[in-house]
Amino acid sequence: MSNPTPYVPNYSYVGWQTLNPAKPLPASQVDNDFASIAASLAATITALADVRRSDGKLANGSVTIDSLADDTVGNMGAALTGTAAYAASASASATAAAASAVVASNAAVNAAAGRLAIAANLSDLASASTARTNLGATALGTTLFTLATAAVGRTALGSTTVGDALFIAATAAAARSTLGSTTVGDAVFIAANAAAARTAIGAVIGTDVQAWDADLDALGAMAIAGMMVRAGAASYTTRVITNGTGITVANGGGISGNPTIAADLADATALASGTSGKVVDAAVLLASRPTQAQIAAQTAGKYLDASAPVIRASGFVTSLGALTAGQGVTTVKNSIGNYTVTLTNAAPNATYRVNATINGTVAAFVTVSSKTTTTFVVTTFGSGGSASDQSFDFMVSY
């Protein structure tokens, strides 16, 4: 059986701990080292069984005459004089001597014939240099064969200063340091897996970097300017706001700024000729209203009272005084239950009609006072008759 392979450490736990003082030893490397130690120990135990019995004594047949030194054999012969055992030993010695004589004779014959002796292990070469040349050794090979030190050999092989440092690095950590590895580089070199390597370089998916996503691919593939919309899963496109009936749009794609949308408002001329394609502005409509004389002239024989008032403004006001719906007015709360309404377009006089109604509260009521051509005051009361914040709606007509 061949000699067992000794265990040789090939990983520096000191280097690991230096770089990772707060982390445990790398489990996979520890397992590998234990496995290597176990294999070497098993091979040693197996080899030991060749020469040792289970009772601790040498195995039978493991010691023979040719495994003993000559003086040991001679001492054994003296002790066994006159016995059959000594006779056998002497016979074995004689056999060995005869064999030695044959070897010596062969050596003499080989020497006479110019042959090399096996036992000389090439030490009897006439010229080692000539032998190397005959074996095909190059100048570099000859230098390597005859180098005085390992360092000379590395130089002959073209090793640089860094290469020398790598050749003689005592540990893996020392080799990485020679290569200029940083703390992060070391962590990547000894990472147990890809996830650990990403952590070392600060590229944890979902934390440091965005994971692959089909939607992101679709966004990256977009090359058309405009407003982006998601048309479906991993599908994006652009849209542009376009003109419509009575609506004009500038910069509809939002490329050079915010889109501008304008309504094509009807004016007095449009109202007279028809408002197709126009948006009627209430203020324009009020400003363009016909006079009572015009109404009277155009409604002969019709059921229309030319003197009937026209609604000029309306609104819905919250208990806090905010106008949430309506037209032609603005509102403000003065105090509890007291509100001022301002007309956008002044009335011809202060005799216009205001119809105001409380919303939602039973037995509450409202009054209108202090009318001018531009403002009037609304006061709301609770069911107890005291001023109280109430929501209300109103209409102004004349």
N, C-alpha and C positions, 0 to 999 in steps of 0.2 A: 504493500500500500504506500502511496506517495505521502510525503510529509503534509500535515494539515496547514491550511493557509492562515497565517496570523491575522488578527483584527487590526486594522489601521484606521484611526479616526480621520475623517475627511470633512468634518463640519465644525465650525467654531461657535460653541454656545456662548463663549465670552463675547464674541463679536455681536451676536444677536442681542444679548442683554445690554450691551453698551448702546446699541441703537434703539432698543425697545425696552427701557428699564421698567415700564409699567405693564408690559405684556408677558404672558406665560411663554414657556419654551414652545417652539413650533412642534405640534404633536406628530405630524407626519415624519419629520426628521428624527425625532426621538424614537419612533417606531422602527424606522430604517436602521438606526444604530443598534437598537436592541436585537433586531433580527440578525445583523451582521455578527454581533458578539455571540449570539446563540449558535449561529452556523459554525463559527470558528471553534467554539467550545465543544460542540458536538463532534466535529472532525477530530479534535484533540482526544476526546474520550474514546472514539472509535480506534484511533491509532494506538492509544495506550493499551487497549485490549489485546493488541498483537503481542505484547511483551509481558503483560501482567495478568495473573489469574484473579478470580473474584475473591480469593483468600488473601490477596496482597503479595503473593509470591510470584517469581518469574514464571512465565508460561512455559510449559513443556516444549522442548525443542527450540526454544528461542536463543539458547546459548550453545554454540558449536565451537569446535577447536579453531576453525579459521577466524572466528570472531574474537579470540583471545590473543593477547600480546604474547610474543615469544617467551619472555621471561616467566610469564604466568604458566604457560604450557610446561616450561622446564621445571618449575617448582612443583607443579602437579605430578610430573614424572618422578621426581625424587621421592615424593610422598607415597607414590604408588609402586615403588620398586618391588619386583617379585610378584606382582599381582597381574591378573589377566587384564585389568583395566589399564594398567600402565603399559602393558604390551600393546593393547589396542591404540593407546595414545601415541606410543613410539612409532607404531606402524603409520598412524596418521601423519606424524611429523616427518617420517621418511617420505611419505607420499608428497607432502608439501615441499620438502626439500628437492625432490625429484622434479616437481613442477617448476620450482624456482630455477633449477638448473636448465630446464628446457627454455624458460623465458630468457635466461642469460645467454644461452646458446643462440636463440633466435635473434637476440639483440646484437650479438657478435656478427651473425650472418648478415643482418640488415645493415649494420655499420659498414661491413666490408662491401656490400652492394650499393652503398650510398643512400640507403633508405632511412627514413626518420623513425625513431622509436615512439610507439604509442605512449609509453609511460613518460616520455620527455615533454609531452604536451607542447610541441613546437619549439622548445627551448634549445634544441640542437640544430636549428636552422643556421646555415652558413651566413646568410645575410637577411635580416628581417625586412630591410628596405626593398631588396630584390623580390622577396616573397610577396610583399604587399603589391608591388608593381605587377607581378605575375598574376595576382588575384584580381587585377583590374582596378585597384584603388586609384582614385583621382588625387590631385594635390590637396583638395579639401579633406578627402578621406584619410590621406596620410597624416595631415595635421591633426585630425580628430584622434587617430590611433596613437599619436605620440604626444598629445597635449599634456602639459604638466599639471594644470588645474582645471576644474570645472569651468571657472570663469573664462579661461583661455578658450575652452571649447565653445562656450556661448558666443564669444566674440568672433570666432571662426565661422560660426553659423549666421553671423550678421545681426546678432541680438543687440538692440539699442539699450540705453539706460533703463527705459521703461520695461523692455523685454526682460532684462536681467532681474529687475525688481519683481516681475511676475514669476519668473522661474524660481526665485528663492523666497517668495512670500511664505511666511509661516502659517498664515490662515487665509481663508476666503475673504475675510474682512480686510486684511492687509492688501490682498490683490485688488479688491475693489477700490481701496484708497489710492493705490498706485495708479489706477486708471482715472482718478479724479472724480470718483463717484461721490455725490453729495448725500446728505441724509435721506432725501427723497429717492435718489437713485438707488441707494442701498435697500430702501424699503421695497422698491420695485424688483430689484434683483432677487430678493429672498421672499417675495410674496408667495403665499401658499397657493393662490389661485388668481384668476383674472379679476374677480371682485375685489380682492385685497389690493391688487395692483392699482385698480381705479381709485380706491380709497386713498392710496399713498400719493397719487398725483392730483387729488381733489377733483375727480371726475365721476362721482357717484351718480348713477342714473336716477333721475327724479329729484335729486337734491342739488347737485352742482351743474348737471347738464340735462337738457331736454331729451327724453326718450324719443325714438323714432315714432312718427305719427303720420298717417296718410293725409290728414287735413293739412299738416305743415308742408308736406310734399306738394299738395295742390296749391297752397298759397305761394310757395316758392316758384311754381310753374307759371303763375299769372304774369302777363306782360302787357296787358291792355290797361290804359289809364281810365279812371272813373270811380264810381262808388262801388265798393265791394259788397257782395251779398253771398250768403251761403245757400247754394241751390239744393244741397243735399249732402249725404255722407261723403266726405272727401271731395266735394265738388263746390268750386267757387267761381263766380263770374262777376262782371261789372255791369252797372246800370247807369243810365243818364236820365235826368229829369227833363222832359220835353214840354213844348208848348201845348196848351189845350185851348178849348173854346173860351174866349175871354181871359185867358191866362198867358202871360209871356214869361219866359225863363231865360235868365242870363247865366252863363257858366254852369250849365246843368250837370256836368260831370264833376264839379268841385275841384277841378285841376288847378286853376289859378286863384282860387279862393272859395268862399262860401257861395252856393247858388243864390241867385236873387230872383224871387218870384213876384210878379206884379199882376194885379187885376186890371183889365181894360174897362175902366169905369165909364158908365153912361153919363153924359152931360145933358144940359137942357136941349141941345140940338138933337142928340140921340133920342131923348125921350119924345120929342115931337115927331121924329121920323121913324121911330121903332127901335127897340133895344136888342135886336138879334145879335148874339155874340158879345153882349155887354153884360157887365155886372152892375146892378143898380145900387148906388150908394144912397143910404137913407138920407144923409145930409143933402145930397144933390136933389133927391126927390122932394124933400121939404122945401128947399130953396126954389124949386121949379114948380111948386104947387100953383094951380090956377086960382084966380080971384073969384069972389062970389059972383061978380058980374059975368066972368067968363063961363062959370058953371051954369048960371041962369040962361045965358045965350045958347048953350049947347044942349040943354036938357028939356026943351019945350016938349010937352006931351009925355014926359017921362016921370016915373015915380021917384024923383030925386028932389029933396029939399035943398035948394041952393044955399039956404042959410044954416044948414046943419054943420056943426063943428067937425073939424078933422083932427084926428089924433096926431099930435106933434112930437110927443116924447112919452116913454114908458120905462118902467124898470121894476126889478125885484131887489129889495134891500134887506140884508141880514140884520139881526139885533145889534151887531157891532158896527153897523153903518156901511158895510161893504156892498157895492153894487155888483150882483152876480149875474144879472141878465138885464137887458134893456138897451135903449138907444136915446141919444140926444140929451143926456144928462150926466152929471157927476154928483156924488153924495159924500157927506161927511157927518160923523156923529159929534154933536156938541156936548151933550151930557146925558144923564140917564133918561131914556125915552125921548130924546130931543135930537132931531136930524135936520140938516139943511140940504135942500136939493137945488142944484144950479143948472139952468137950461143952457145947452150949448148954443142954441140960436135964440136970441131975445124975442119975446112975444111983443106984438104991437102995443099992448097995454096990459095992465094988471088984472083985467077982468076975465082971464082965461079960466077954464074949468079944470079942477084937479079931483079925480076920483081915487081915493086911497082906501085900502082894506087890510085889516090885520090877518096874518096867516096862522092858522092852527090853534089859537088860544080862545076858548069859549068865554064869552062875556067881556073880552078885551075890546077896546075901541081906539080910534085914531082921529086926530083933528088936524086941519091944515090952516095955517095962519101966515101973516107977514109976507104976503105975496107982493113981488115986484115984477118988472118985466123980465128979470133974469133969475130970481131965486124965490123959493118959498120954504116955510118951515113945517115939518111934520112932527107931531107929538103923539107918542103911543102910551096907552094907559092899560094897566092890568085890570083884573076883575074887581079889585078893591077900589078902583077909582084913582089910584096914585100913578104918577108917571112910572113907566116900567119899560125896560128894553124888550122890544118885540120886533119880529121880522114883518115886513109889509110889502105890498106891491101898489103901484099907482099908474095912472094914465093922465096925460096933460092934453087938453084939446081946446081949439078955438077956431 
